[in-house]
């Protein structure tokens, strides 16, 4: 169960962020609408704590019928991603509507990323211990695997690679982090993530793609 301190921090930061970022929300919404005229938000069923399903909030970054055109994974060269969506994904701004999920208690600021039901069902039963945790916007695995979409794009079979190599490793990293997590560590992880996003954007512009290999490095 989430501690009272963690829940209080979640509520204070998420509520404050929604208010402070409201002008940015409006600007992003306008950009999405002007880009292709489709819906502003993307809602998708994800699996939360104790296996409960909920609908995640995200700014839409792909064509409106993307799920009918391909897998539930997104590669870095995915043609379904819109022009505005590519920028939103690179800056992680597509995730900020999830502060709404944090306010409602479906997510936390820090926790493992919630998966779609299909990938939870296909994952190793032992790895499902991750469902004991409340999912989050920020997570330790991103700091180790920030170029996930590039790795998937280079894989011969992206879905097999994700289920058998990458997802188990992400579960491991997040479970290890959760074992010693506290409010101060969570705040530190958020700061580290926010600092790494612009550095990652700069490095991606002139770095070679990583090879899709087993991600078991530390």
Secondary structure, DSSP 8 states (H G I E B T S, - for coil): ---HHHHHHHHHHHHHHHHHTHHHHHHHHHHHHHHHS--SEEEEEEE-GGG-EEEEEEE--B-TTHHHHS-S---TT-TTB-HHHHHHHHHTGGGGGGHHHHHTTS-EEES-----HHHHHHS-GGGGGGGGS--EEE-HHHHH-TTHHHHHHHSSSHHHHIIIIIHHHHHHHHHHHHHT--HHHHHHHHHHHHHHHHHHHHHHTTS-----------
